[in-house]
Amino acid sequence: MSGDAPAARATVVPFAVVSFAYFAYTGLVTTYGTLWFQSLGYSTFAIGVLTALQSATRLFSPYAWGWFADHTGKRERLLTIAAGGSFIASIGYFFPVDFIWVAAVTFVLFVCTAGGAA
């Protein structure tokens, strides 16, 4: 029984790290995303569009990620791709060129994070 503990820990720790990162991201974006968009000088309408992208991507992204996972059988690999895509997309926030750029980065980020939630 004690021999199973390291194997269980090896499985639980990566899942815990991904879960922590996802919920930390969700808490930060939900709470402070709109304030950051406001600090960039966007109008209330533009902030609403950026915020609505999350709901819009939730209409198709989880189902697309789930379909890919079911048809490829590589769930762990797709989760890694989603996490990596989220990280790469979030780097785009360091270079807020204009509204279209921020909207594209936000869209890609929300599509990738929906893969982690699927």
Secondary structure, DSSP 8 states (H G I E B T S, - for coil): -TTHHHHHHHHHHHHHHHHHHHHHHHHHHHHHHHHHHHHTT--HHHHHHHHHHHHHHTTTHHHHHHHHHHHH--HHHHHHHHHHHHHHHHHGGGS--SHHHHHHHHHHHHHHHHHHH-
